[in-house]
Structures are given as C-alpha cells and as structure tokens.
Amino acid sequence: MNNISLLLLTKNESENLKEWGSWIYKLKMVNEIIAIDDESTDNTVKILNSLDSPELSVSVFFKKLNNNFSEQRNFGLTKCKNNWILSLDADEIPTEKTINYINKLSLEKGNNYTFKRNIVYLGRTISHGQCLNDLPIKLFNKDEGKFIQPVHEIWDSSAGTIDTNQIILHYSIKSLSDFLQKINFYSSIRAQELLDQKHRPHLWEIILYPKFKFLELYFLRLGFLDGTAGIIFCLAISFNSFLVRSKLWHLSQK
C-alpha cells in the first residue's frame, strides 16, 4: 500500500481546521500532514498540532506567501516524506464517498487523479458555472511534475490523468463580504502576473470581458441551475474579471 502525504497551505484557518478532526483520520493511506503556514495569527498551528497522532504525523513549516501559491506548494513538496501527495486547502473537505474511493485506490505511477470541486455557499452546493468543469488534479506523484502559476495554482505534469468523478466540497465562501475580500486579493496577484507576462489591457477588455464572462458562466455553463446563489456567484466571478483588467491597467500606467 502506498502511503500519502497531505499537503496543506494555511493562513488563519482555525475555523476551517476545527472540522478536520471529524474526517481526516478516515483517510487510511494518509499518514502525514505537511502544512506550510503563512504567518498565521490565530490558533491554526495549535489545531494542526492537535491532529498529530501515532497514525498521522503532522509537521508545520513557516514560509511567507509572497503572493505566490505555487512556490508555497512546491516548497511543501520538498518536505513530504511520501511520493504520493494529496493537495488540499483548509476549506476543502472530501465527501464520505470520496474518502472511501481514495482508501480503495490502487495508486499507479504515471497517473494524476482529478476530483470534482463544488463550492458550498450559504448551505447551497454550487456545481455549475465556474464549478462545472472545475476538475483540479488533487492526487499525484511528486516526482512527476510541479505547481505553476502564482494564483489559482495548478499541477503541471506530463503524466496521464484519471478523472475520478469524486467530489470535494469547497467551503471557501463564508459570507459575501469574505468572498469580495478574496476576489480583491486574488485579482491583484493575477493582474501582476499578467503584467509580468507583458500583457497590456485594452479598453474593450475592461468593458466587455466581464459581461461575456457572466454570459458564459450563467448560460453556457448552466449557472442558472444553482438558483439565487448561482447568479450571485456568477456575478462575483465576472466582477473578478473586471478587477483583474482594471488593476492591470493601473499597473501598466506606472
């Protein structure tokens, strides 16, 4: 049986981590948690250490984010003792069915495993719009790739991909104000990334791109099926598109 290291990035995640004790020990192949903490000021580290047990080793390393999530995760990979990695965020929880799937999985080198990530917003599961094709690689062999992109990092690998069709619930939106704060933070990083890539914004992008983004998410990707929560989410993602290009324009003026 292949043991798995769970790779986790944290910053003030005490509220999310309170839920981990109810499910983390059910992942039988996970015998190690490697957490890379970005200067948490709450009880994040204390809660992580409380998860340590004879069956589950927990190690916390401290590294400032510096607006680059890929660097954090690639640094974390160097600390993992196992070759197989399950990469999660503190606000992501696999369903019971997904946990059972992983426990029975026969891991084979040369494969990456994708999972369906659904957002839980105000008690409603959002599975369309931005989430419709959100199939991130979450389980992989660390020797077969690396993380790329400063924000919304992805696992870049030449290995094959297996779609597990298993669900991970993403409790990333505690409130609308919290969501807007995240959008503001992530859009700043994305704007800087585009600037570094020599991308220069055009007026039509600032005006039209957010509108087309909403139409794509709400109609083509069936966001309307998620009800009121769905339209709020689609509008927020469209607003993110507007902020990215507006901030890019501001940066380019400097």
Backbone hydrogen bonds in HBPLUS format (Angstrom, degrees):
<---DONOR---> <-ACCEPTOR-->    atom                        ^
c    i                          cat <-CA-CA->   ^        H-A-AA   ^      H-
h    n   atom  resd res      DA  || num        DHA   H-A  angle D-A-AA Bond
n    s   type  num  typ     dist DA aas  dist angle  dist       angle   num
A0004-ILE N   A0029-MET O   2.74 MM  25  5.57 158.1  1.79 144.5 142.2     1
A0031-ASN N   A0004-ILE O   3.23 MM  27  6.31 141.2  2.38 150.6 159.8     2
A0005-SER N   A0084-TRP O   2.91 MM  79  6.30 166.9  1.92 158.3 158.7     3
A0086-LEU N   A0005-SER O   2.86 MM  81  6.16 160.5  1.90 151.9 155.9     4
A0006-LEU N   A0032-GLU O   2.79 MM  26  6.13 172.2  1.80 158.4 159.5     5
A0034-ILE N   A0006-LEU O   2.86 MM  28  6.12 165.7  1.88 157.7 161.7     6
A0007-LEU N   A0086-LEU O   2.86 MM  79  6.07 150.0  1.95 138.8 148.8     7
A0088-LEU N   A0007-LEU O   3.09 MM  81  6.29 161.9  2.12 167.7 171.3     8
A0008-LEU N   A0034-ILE O   2.92 MM  26  6.13 160.3  1.96 161.0 159.4     9
A0036-ILE N   A0008-LEU O   2.80 MM  28  6.29 157.3  1.85 161.4 168.7    10
A0010-THR N   A0036-ILE O   3.01 MM  26  6.15 164.3  2.04 143.8 143.9    11
A0038-ASP N   A0010-THR O   2.84 MM  28  6.19 164.0  1.86 161.8 165.4    12
A0017-LEU N   A0013-GLU O   2.92 MM   4  6.06 166.4  1.93 164.6 169.2    13
A0018-LYS N   A0014-SER O   3.21 MM   4  6.25 131.0  2.47 141.3 150.2    14
A0019-GLU N   A0016-ASN O   3.17 MM   3  5.98 160.7  2.21 119.3 123.9    15
A0020-TRP N   A0017-LEU O   3.01 MM   3  5.15 149.6  2.10 105.0 114.3    16
A0022-SER N   A0019-GLU O   3.23 MM   3  5.90 157.2  2.28 116.7 122.8    17
A0023-TRP N   A0020-TRP O   3.09 MM   3  5.67 163.9  2.11 118.9 123.6    18
A0024-ILE N   A0020-TRP O   2.93 MM   4  5.57 172.3  1.94 168.9 169.4    19
A0026-LYS N   A0023-TRP O   2.96 MM   3  5.44 155.6  2.02 116.7 124.7    20
A0027-LEU N   A0024-ILE O   3.28 MM   3  5.83 161.2  2.31 111.9 117.0    21
A0030-VAL N   A0027-LEU O   3.15 MM   3  5.58 148.6  2.25 110.5 119.6    22
A0057-SER N   A0031-ASN O   3.02 MM  26  6.12 170.1  2.03 131.4 128.1    23
A0033-ILE N   A0057-SER O   2.72 MM  24  6.16 155.7  1.77 163.2 170.2    24
A0059-SER N   A0033-ILE O   2.94 MM  26  6.28 164.2  1.96 167.2 171.7    25
A0035-ALA N   A0059-SER O   2.95 MM  24  6.27 172.1  1.95 165.7 168.2    26
A0061-PHE N   A0035-ALA O   2.81 MM  26  6.17 167.5  1.83 169.1 172.9    27
A0037-ASP N   A0061-PHE O   2.75 MM  24  6.09 162.0  1.78 167.2 170.3    28
A0063-LYS N   A0037-ASP O   3.01 MM  26  6.04 162.1  2.04 148.2 153.6    29
A0047-ILE N   A0043-ASN O   2.92 MM   4  6.11 164.5  1.95 163.7 166.9    30
A0048-LEU N   A0044-THR O   2.97 MM   4  6.22 161.0  2.00 152.8 158.6    31
A0049-ASN N   A0045-VAL O   2.94 MM   4  6.14 165.8  1.96 151.9 155.3    32
A0050-SER N   A0046-LYS O   3.08 MM   4  6.29 138.4  2.26 138.2 149.5    33
A0050-SER N   A0047-ILE O   3.11 MM   3  5.02 124.3  2.43  92.1 106.8    34
A0051-LEU N   A0048-LEU O   3.00 MM   3  5.39 151.1  2.08 108.8 117.8    35
A0052-ASP N   A0049-ASN O   3.18 MM   3  5.46 157.2  2.23 106.1 113.0    36
A0053-SER N   A0056-LEU O   2.83 MM   3  4.96 164.0  1.86 142.8 146.1    37
A0056-LEU N   A0053-SER O   3.14 MM   3  4.96 134.8  2.35  94.8 107.4    38
A0068-ASN N   A0065-LEU O   3.24 MM   3  5.87 144.3  2.37 115.2 122.2    39
A0072-GLN N   A0068-ASN O   3.42 MM   4  6.74 152.9  2.50 139.1 146.0    40
A0069-PHE N   A0150-PRO O   2.69 MM  81  5.27 159.9  1.73 151.3 145.5    41
A0073-ARG N   A0069-PHE O   3.05 MM   4  6.36 162.2  2.08 151.8 155.5    42
A0074-ASN N   A0070-SER O   2.83 MM   4  6.01 165.9  1.85 157.0 161.3    43
A0075-PHE N   A0071-GLU O   2.93 MM   4  5.98 151.1  2.01 141.5 149.4    44
A0076-GLY N   A0072-GLN O   2.95 MM   4  6.21 151.7  2.03 142.1 150.5    45
A0077-LEU N   A0073-ARG O   2.93 MM   4  6.27 144.1  2.06 146.8 156.1    46
A0078-THR N   A0075-PHE O   3.13 MM   3  5.47 132.2  2.37 103.5 115.2    47
A0079-LYS N   A0076-GLY O   2.94 MM   3  5.25 148.6  2.04 107.5 117.4    48
A0080-CYS N   A0077-LEU O   3.24 MM   3  5.25 151.4  2.32  99.8 108.0    49
A0142-LYS N   A0083-ASN O   2.80 MM  59  5.48 167.9  1.81 161.9 160.9    50
A0085-ILE N   A0140-PHE O   2.80 MM  55  5.47 167.3  1.81 166.7 171.1    51
A0140-PHE N   A0085-ILE O   3.04 MM  55  5.47 153.2  2.11 147.2 155.6    52
A0087-SER N   A0138-LYS O   2.80 MM  51  5.14 159.5  1.84 151.2 156.8    53
A0092-GLU N   A0089-ASP O   3.08 MM   3  5.29 157.7  2.13 117.2 116.4    54
A0171-TYR N   A0091-ASP O   2.71 MM  80  5.08 157.4  1.76 172.0 165.8    55
A0093-ILE N   A0169-LEU O   2.85 MM  76  5.23 161.5  1.88 151.1 157.2    56
A0169-LEU N   A0093-ILE O   2.88 MM  76  5.23 157.9  1.93 147.8 142.1    57
A0095-THR N   A0167-ILE O   3.31 MM  72  6.20 172.1  2.31 157.2 155.1    58
A0098-THR N   A0095-THR O   3.06 MM   3  5.03 115.4  2.49  93.7 109.4    59
A0099-ILE N   A0095-THR O   2.91 MM   4  6.26 156.9  1.96 154.6 160.8    60
A0100-ASN N   A0096-GLU O   3.03 MM   4  6.31 160.1  2.07 148.3 153.0    61
A0101-TYR N   A0097-LYS O   2.97 MM   4  6.19 148.5  2.07 141.5 150.6    62
A0102-ILE N   A0098-THR O   2.96 MM   4  6.26 162.6  1.99 154.8 157.8    63
A0103-ASN N   A0099-ILE O   3.00 MM   4  6.22 159.4  2.04 149.5 155.5    64
A0104-LYS N   A0100-ASN O   3.20 MM   4  6.37 138.7  2.38 139.8 148.9    65
A0104-LYS N   A0101-TYR O   3.18 MM   3  5.35 132.1  2.43  98.8 111.0    66
A0105-LEU N   A0102-ILE O   3.12 MM   3  4.99 156.5  2.18 101.5 108.8    67
A0160-GLY N   A0110-GLY O   2.87 MM  50  5.93 141.4  2.02 147.3 142.3    68
A0112-ASN N   A0160-GLY O   2.65 MM  48  5.96 140.9  1.80 143.2 155.8    69
A0162-ILE N   A0112-ASN O   2.73 MM  50  6.04 160.2  1.76 164.6 170.9    70
A0113-TYR N   A0139-LEU O   2.87 MM  26  5.10 162.5  1.90 163.4 163.9    71
A0138-LYS N   A0113-TYR O   3.08 MM  25  6.26 151.1  2.16 159.0 160.2    72
A0139-LEU N   A0113-TYR O   3.37 MM  26  5.10 165.4  2.39 146.6 147.3    73
A0114-THR N   A0162-ILE O   2.95 MM  48  6.23 162.2  1.99 150.8 156.2    74
A0164-THR N   A0114-THR O   3.20 MM  50  5.90 160.6  2.24 139.1 144.3    75
A0115-PHE N   A0136-PRO O   3.09 MM  21  5.97 151.8  2.18 154.0 157.6    76
A0116-LYS N   A0166-GLN O   2.75 MM  50  5.81 156.2  1.81 159.3 163.9    77
A0168-ILE N   A0116-LYS O   2.79 MM  52  6.11 155.8  1.85 157.1 160.8    78
A0117-ARG N   A0134-ASP O   3.14 MM  17  5.82 170.4  2.15 165.1 166.5    79
A0118-ASN N   A0168-ILE O   3.06 MM  50  6.37 150.7  2.15 151.6 160.7    80
A0170-HIS N   A0118-ASN O   2.68 MM  52  5.80 161.2  1.72 162.5 163.4    81
A0119-ILE N   A0126-ILE O   3.17 MM   7  5.11 140.1  2.34 149.9 146.8    82
A0126-ILE N   A0119-ILE O   2.63 MM   7  5.11 176.3  1.63 168.0 169.4    83
A0120-VAL N   A0170-HIS O   2.96 MM  50  5.92 161.1  2.00 138.8 139.9    84
A0121-TYR N   A0124-ARG O   2.82 MM   3  5.19 167.1  1.84 152.1 149.9    85
A0124-ARG N   A0121-TYR O   2.96 MM   3  5.19 161.4  1.99 111.4 116.9    86
A0131-CYS N   A0128-HIS O   2.98 MM   3  4.99 145.8  2.10 134.3 125.1    87
A0129-GLY N   A0221-ARG O   2.75 MM  92  4.72 161.9  1.79 142.5 140.0    88
A0132-LEU N   A0129-GLY O   3.11 MM   3  5.34 155.4  2.17 108.8 116.1    89
A0134-ASP N   A0131-CYS O   3.20 MM   3  4.80 171.9  2.21 103.1 103.6    90
A0144-GLU N   A0141-ASN O   3.04 MM   3  5.74 165.1  2.06 127.0 129.0    91
A0146-LYS N   A0156-ASP O   3.03 MM  10  5.44 151.8  2.11 143.7 151.3    92
A0156-ASP N   A0146-LYS O   2.77 MM  10  5.44 167.7  1.78 157.3 158.6    93
A0148-ILE N   A0154-ILE O   2.99 MM   6  5.70 155.9  2.05 158.0 165.2    94
A0154-ILE N   A0148-ILE O   3.14 MM   6  5.70 156.2  2.19 152.4 159.6    95
A0179-PHE N   A0175-SER O   2.95 MM   4  6.19 153.6  2.03 145.5 153.0    96
A0180-LEU N   A0176-LEU O   2.94 MM   4  6.21 156.3  1.99 150.1 155.8    97
A0181-GLN N   A0177-SER O   3.04 MM   4  6.26 148.9  2.14 141.6 149.7    98
A0182-LYS N   A0178-ASP O   3.10 MM   4  6.40 154.4  2.17 146.5 152.7    99
A0183-ILE N   A0179-PHE O   2.93 MM   4  6.24 157.4  1.98 149.2 156.0   100
A0184-ASN N   A0180-LEU O   2.94 MM   4  6.13 157.9  1.99 145.9 151.4   101
A0185-PHE N   A0181-GLN O   3.02 MM   4  6.27 155.0  2.09 144.7 151.3   102
A0186-TYR N   A0182-LYS O   2.82 MM   4  6.02 177.7  1.82 164.7 164.0   103
A0187-SER N   A0183-ILE O   2.91 MM   4  5.80 156.5  1.97 145.3 152.2   104
A0188-SER N   A0184-ASN O   3.36 MM   4  6.40 145.0  2.49 133.9 141.2   105
A0189-ILE N   A0185-PHE O   3.41 MM   4  6.81 156.2  2.47 146.9 152.3   106
A0190-ARG N   A0186-TYR O   2.98 MM   4  6.23 163.0  2.01 152.5 157.4   107
A0191-ALA N   A0187-SER O   2.92 MM   4  6.00 155.1  1.98 142.8 149.3   108
A0192-GLN N   A0188-SER O   3.14 MM   4  6.34 158.6  2.19 144.6 149.6   109
A0193-GLU N   A0189-ILE O   2.98 MM   4  6.23 151.6  2.06 145.7 154.1   110
A0194-LEU N   A0190-ARG O   2.97 MM   4  6.28 158.1  2.02 151.5 156.1   111
A0195-LEU N   A0191-ALA O   2.98 MM   4  6.23 153.6  2.05 145.5 153.1   112
A0196-ASP N   A0192-GLN O   2.93 MM   4  6.17 157.2  1.98 148.5 154.3   113
A0197-GLN N   A0193-GLU O   3.10 MM   4  6.37 130.6  2.35 136.2 149.4   114
A0197-GLN N   A0194-LEU O   3.09 MM   3  4.96 130.2  2.35  91.3 105.2   115
A0199-HIS N   A0194-LEU O   3.00 MM   5  5.40 159.9  2.04 160.3 154.3   116
A0198-LYS N   A0195-LEU O   2.91 MM   3  5.08 155.6  1.97 113.1 115.6   117
A0205-GLU N   A0202-HIS O   2.98 MM   3  5.34 130.3  2.23 105.9 118.9   118
A0206-ILE N   A0202-HIS O   3.35 MM   4  6.82 155.8  2.41 153.0 158.5   119
A0207-ILE N   A0203-LEU O   3.09 MM   4  6.37 155.9  2.15 152.3 159.1   120
A0208-LEU N   A0204-TRP O   2.74 MM   4  5.59 165.0  1.76 148.7 153.8   121
A0209-TYR N   A0205-GLU O   3.03 MM   4  4.96 141.7  2.18 119.5 131.2   122
A0211-LYS N   A0208-LEU O   3.03 MM   3  5.26 116.0  2.45 103.6 119.5   123
A0212-PHE N   A0208-LEU O   2.95 MM   4  6.23 166.6  1.97 166.7 170.5   124
A0213-LYS N   A0209-TYR O   2.86 MM   4  5.99 150.0  1.94 149.7 159.0   125
A0214-PHE N   A0210-PRO O   3.03 MM   4  6.27 154.8  2.10 145.1 150.1   126
A0215-LEU N   A0211-LYS O   3.07 MM   4  6.38 165.9  2.09 151.9 155.3   127
A0216-GLU N   A0212-PHE O   2.89 MM   4  6.07 156.6  1.95 146.7 153.3   128
A0217-LEU N   A0213-LYS O   2.98 MM   4  6.19 169.4  1.99 152.0 154.5   129
A0218-TYR N   A0214-PHE O   2.78 MM   4  5.81 171.5  1.79 160.7 163.7   130
A0219-PHE N   A0215-LEU O   3.03 MM   4  5.61 156.9  2.09 134.9 141.9   131
A0221-ARG N   A0216-GLU O   2.80 MM   5  6.10 137.7  1.98 160.9 172.7   132
A0223-GLY N   A0217-LEU O   2.99 MM   6  5.69 140.1  2.15 141.3 147.5   133
A0224-PHE N   A0218-TYR O   3.23 MM   6  5.47 147.8  2.34 144.0 136.0   134
A0222-LEU N   A0219-PHE O   3.26 MM   3  4.96 164.1  2.29 100.1 102.5   135
A0225-LEU N   A0222-LEU O   3.05 MM   3  5.77 161.8  2.09 120.3 125.4   136
A0226-ASP N   A0223-GLY O   3.06 MM   3  5.73 167.2  2.08 120.0 124.2   137
A0227-GLY N   A0224-PHE O   3.26 MM   3  5.64 155.0  2.33 115.8 115.4   138
A0230-GLY N   A0226-ASP O   3.18 MM   4  4.42 141.8  2.34 108.0 109.4   139
A0230-GLY N   A0227-GLY O   3.00 MM   3  5.14 121.8  2.35  97.4 112.5   140
A0231-ILE N   A0227-GLY O   3.16 MM   4  6.63 150.4  2.25 151.1 158.4   141
A0232-ILE N   A0228-THR O   3.08 MM   4  6.34 163.6  2.11 156.8 161.1   142
A0233-PHE N   A0229-ALA O   3.01 MM   4  6.15 155.7  2.07 142.6 149.6   143
A0234-CYS N   A0230-GLY O   2.91 MM   4  6.13 161.2  1.94 150.6 155.5   144
A0235-LEU N   A0231-ILE O   2.95 MM   4  6.07 161.3  1.99 146.9 151.9   145
A0236-ALA N   A0232-ILE O   2.97 MM   4  6.14 152.8  2.04 143.9 151.6   146
A0237-ILE N   A0233-PHE O   3.00 MM   4  6.26 157.4  2.06 151.2 156.4   147
A0238-SER N   A0234-CYS O   3.00 MM   4  6.22 152.1  2.08 143.7 151.7   148
A0239-PHE N   A0235-LEU O   2.87 MM   4  6.13 149.8  1.96 144.4 153.0   149
A0240-ASN N   A0236-ALA O   2.95 MM   4  6.26 142.8  2.09 140.4 150.8   150
A0241-SER N   A0237-ILE O   3.14 MM   4  6.54 146.7  2.26 141.3 148.9   151
A0241-SER N   A0238-SER O   3.07 MM   3  5.07 117.6  2.47  93.8 108.6   152
A0242-PHE N   A0238-SER O   3.08 MM   4  6.51 150.6  2.17 145.2 153.1   153
A0243-LEU N   A0239-PHE O   2.91 MM   4  6.23 159.6  1.95 152.5 157.5   154
A0244-VAL N   A0240-ASN O   2.94 MM   4  6.16 162.0  1.97 153.8 158.1   155
A0245-ARG N   A0241-SER O   3.28 MM   4  6.48 169.3  2.29 147.6 149.5   156
A0246-SER N   A0242-PHE O   2.93 MM   4  6.05 152.6  2.00 149.4 158.1   157
A0247-LYS N   A0243-LEU O   2.80 MM   4  5.83 165.3  1.82 152.6 156.7   158
A0248-LEU N   A0244-VAL O   2.91 MM   4  6.03 148.3  2.01 139.9 149.7   159
A0249-TRP N   A0245-ARG O   3.02 MM   4  6.16 151.6  2.10 136.0 143.0   160
A0250-HIS N   A0246-SER O   3.07 MM   4  6.41 157.1  2.12 145.8 151.5   161
A0251-LEU N   A0247-LYS O   2.88 MM   4  6.14 161.7  1.91 151.7 156.6   162
A0252-SER N   A0248-LEU O   2.89 MM   4  6.08 154.2  1.96 149.4 156.5   163
A0253-GLN N   A0249-TRP O   3.14 MM   4  6.38 135.0  2.35 142.2 153.2   164
A0253-GLN N   A0250-HIS O   3.20 MM   3  5.27 133.8  2.43  96.2 108.4   165
A0254-LYS N   A0251-LEU O   3.11 MM   3  5.43 147.3  2.22 104.3 113.7   166
